[in-house]
Amino acid sequence: MVKLRLRERESIQEAVRRFRKLVEHSGIKKEMRRREFYEKPSDKRRRARRRAERRARMARMPLL
């Protein structure tokens, strides 16, 4: 849960801007997008497996 206290002499626009940054950094926005539509468990596993394969492939690549 994101909490925001209005600072002294802070305008509403500044407070809204700060609130948006807090929400983005907390991952709430990303979580909302992820939960927007139902995803089958098999699709979740497939996506996780592909992500792991991509990570492993990147780890094997030699650094220049």
Secondary structure as GFF3:
##gff-version 3
##sequence-region A 1 64
A	DSSP	alpha_helix	12	26	.	.	.	ID=ss1
A	DSSP	alpha_helix	28	34	.	.	.	ID=ss2
A	DSSP	alpha_helix	41	60	.	.	.	ID=ss3
###
